[in-house]
Amino acid sequence: MKVDPKKEIAAYRAARGRFDVITVPPLQYLMIDGRGDPNTAPSYADALASIYPAAYALKFLSKRELGRDYVVPPLEALWWADDMDAFTTARDKSQWHWTVMILTPDWLSATQLDAVRDGIRAKGGTPRLDEVRLERLDEGRCVQILHVGPYDAEAETLDRMHHEFIPAQGLRMTGRHHEIYLSDARRTAPEKLRTILRQPVA
């Protein structure tokens, strides 16, 4: 059977128009870090051009060598800035830091990542292949909501999350802003994009 991690993990479900407090289990991701405007920074495009081939190569290795098949989950990213207003209200994308991520089953390891890296290199490689890593992320308690619409329209929802809902629950923000891209931006109209917005709290 083909496993779909997104369907099996409750934290990958969110409601539109409602903030929920959830507990996210420790999860393993492929990751690459960077900085700058994701629309213009070559490093961001290079990160995507490197993480996707690694994710799919791991899937095929898992099916071929371990007999375990799965659906490659959607792209995710952590976002932050030295001054978080640059992210939430000013939207100064040149100041943004980011980590792009793809959820990866726990039964895969760095040894298998090294193996698929060698295979990708043999086919010509990708721009940031050596920077792709496997890392566990333990976010724990989080607040999240489903945002429907353009990415640049997130600011109002984030402002309500950060300055209204979280303080009203007696919580404080920890960790980094997390987005899960349920829609393919290349094939979906901006007004129909579905994105989970998540903020770790304590």
Legacy VTK file of the C-alpha trace (Angstrom):
# vtk DataFile Version 3.0
C-alpha trace
ASCII
DATASET POLYDATA
POINTS 202 float
0.000 0.000 0.000
1.104 3.550 -0.717
1.236 5.662 2.451
0.170 9.321 2.338
1.880 10.989 5.340
-0.196 14.154 4.941
-3.419 12.180 5.453
-2.091 10.177 8.388
-0.845 13.119 10.479
-3.648 15.179 12.064
-1.510 18.333 12.080
-1.863 18.490 8.286
-5.544 19.384 8.643
-6.580 22.956 9.421
-9.809 24.953 9.348
-10.408 28.113 7.362
-11.325 31.094 9.515
-10.546 29.358 12.829
-7.382 29.278 14.913
-6.741 25.864 16.460
-4.265 24.915 19.181
-2.727 21.546 18.282
0.226 19.357 19.222
2.564 18.475 16.363
4.664 15.315 16.841
8.397 15.319 16.067
8.724 14.926 12.290
11.602 14.369 9.866
12.136 16.653 6.898
14.456 17.256 4.011
15.664 20.843 4.498
17.641 23.618 2.790
18.260 27.100 4.273
18.494 30.490 2.603
17.786 34.183 2.734
16.131 36.775 0.501
13.002 37.376 -1.532
11.672 33.980 -2.645
10.333 35.587 -5.828
13.711 36.908 -6.963
16.535 35.259 -4.983
18.307 32.671 -7.167
19.098 30.721 -3.991
15.382 30.026 -3.444
14.803 28.681 -6.945
17.993 26.632 -6.600
16.756 25.250 -3.275
13.524 24.032 -4.871
15.447 22.620 -7.830
17.502 20.583 -5.355
15.018 19.477 -2.694
12.392 18.056 -5.053
14.741 15.667 -6.909
16.073 14.455 -3.546
12.533 13.901 -2.227
11.433 11.901 -5.264
14.672 9.935 -5.429
14.143 8.901 -1.787
10.586 7.842 -2.574
11.740 5.638 -5.454
14.586 4.175 -3.380
12.140 3.380 -0.583
9.784 1.585 -2.952
12.559 -0.238 -4.808
14.817 -1.288 -1.937
12.532 -1.322 1.110
9.202 -2.214 -0.466
7.606 0.839 1.174
5.903 3.341 -1.117
4.531 6.745 -0.135
3.161 9.971 -1.554
5.725 12.783 -1.506
4.151 15.433 0.782
3.737 19.101 -0.179
6.406 21.750 0.093
6.708 23.513 3.444
8.843 26.374 4.730
9.933 28.071 7.922
10.140 31.869 7.676
11.644 34.477 9.963
13.397 37.835 10.011
15.683 39.589 12.464
12.827 42.086 12.838
9.630 40.046 12.522
7.708 43.141 11.368
9.636 42.708 8.107
7.719 39.476 7.714
4.285 40.122 9.203
3.466 43.751 8.360
6.187 45.471 6.329
6.576 42.354 4.126
10.164 43.324 3.310
11.044 40.070 1.582
14.683 41.019 1.092
15.093 40.613 4.879
13.513 37.184 5.107
15.306 34.013 6.174
13.806 30.683 5.207
14.154 26.932 5.367
12.328 24.997 2.647
11.258 21.503 3.714
9.565 18.308 2.556
8.257 15.814 5.110
10.108 12.490 4.882
9.142 9.143 6.506
11.046 8.136 9.617
12.147 4.862 8.057
14.529 6.757 5.757
17.917 7.939 6.986
20.913 10.073 6.075
22.546 6.930 4.627
19.770 6.676 2.044
19.975 10.415 1.368
23.691 10.014 0.612
22.853 7.187 -1.783
20.288 9.197 -3.740
22.621 12.187 -3.750
25.204 10.063 -5.549
22.582 9.011 -8.088
21.519 12.603 -8.729
25.145 13.666 -9.175
25.615 10.903 -11.734
22.806 12.453 -13.776
24.315 15.949 -13.662
23.439 17.077 -10.142
21.364 20.007 -8.889
22.483 23.502 -7.778
22.376 22.969 -4.001
22.379 19.201 -3.714
25.128 19.099 -1.082
23.090 21.412 1.165
20.044 19.133 1.332
19.892 17.531 4.781
17.579 15.340 6.871
16.590 16.875 10.180
13.933 16.309 12.820
11.725 19.215 13.843
9.875 19.076 17.170
7.375 21.957 17.221
5.081 20.644 19.954
2.172 22.931 20.771
1.212 25.191 17.855
-1.521 27.508 16.666
-2.588 27.057 13.060
-5.209 28.115 10.545
-5.964 27.473 6.879
-5.370 30.533 4.704
-7.094 30.619 1.319
-5.805 33.246 -1.091
-2.556 34.888 -2.240
0.528 34.553 -0.079
0.802 38.330 0.232
-2.684 38.430 1.787
-1.499 36.466 4.829
-0.436 39.551 6.796
-3.874 40.297 8.302
-4.333 36.702 9.477
-0.827 36.606 10.932
-1.419 39.887 12.749
-4.572 38.448 14.363
-2.763 35.223 15.211
0.267 36.905 16.763
-1.333 39.894 18.496
-4.868 38.757 19.316
-5.425 34.996 19.477
-2.106 33.854 20.962
-2.015 36.433 23.800
-5.720 35.857 24.525
-4.968 32.152 25.127
-2.224 33.004 27.601
0.399 31.758 25.149
3.612 33.190 23.730
5.284 32.565 20.402
8.262 30.226 20.195
9.956 28.731 17.156
9.521 29.947 13.593
6.541 30.742 11.421
5.693 27.625 9.416
3.769 27.396 6.141
2.497 24.244 4.435
1.634 24.716 0.763
-1.326 22.448 0.033
-1.727 23.929 -3.460
0.688 23.968 -6.383
1.279 27.675 -7.045
2.230 26.898 -10.657
-1.229 25.483 -11.387
-3.543 27.281 -8.939
-5.025 30.778 -9.188
-3.714 33.021 -6.378
-7.186 33.472 -4.860
-7.542 29.681 -4.535
-4.184 28.879 -2.947
-4.564 26.832 0.262
-1.827 27.300 2.854
-1.629 26.159 6.468
-0.139 28.913 8.641
1.424 27.515 11.837
3.116 29.155 14.804
4.757 27.188 17.646
3.722 28.470 21.089
4.263 27.832 24.776
LINES 1 203
202 0 1 2 3 4 5 6 7 8 9 10 11 12 13 14 15 16 17 18 19 20 21 22 23 24 25 26 27 28 29 30 31 32 33 34 35 36 37 38 39 40 41 42 43 44 45 46 47 48 49 50 51 52 53 54 55 56 57 58 59 60 61 62 63 64 65 66 67 68 69 70 71 72 73 74 75 76 77 78 79 80 81 82 83 84 85 86 87 88 89 90 91 92 93 94 95 96 97 98 99 100 101 102 103 104 105 106 107 108 109 110 111 112 113 114 115 116 117 118 119 120 121 122 123 124 125 126 127 128 129 130 131 132 133 134 135 136 137 138 139 140 141 142 143 144 145 146 147 148 149 150 151 152 153 154 155 156 157 158 159 160 161 162 163 164 165 166 167 168 169 170 171 172 173 174 175 176 177 178 179 180 181 182 183 184 185 186 187 188 189 190 191 192 193 194 195 196 197 198 199 200 201
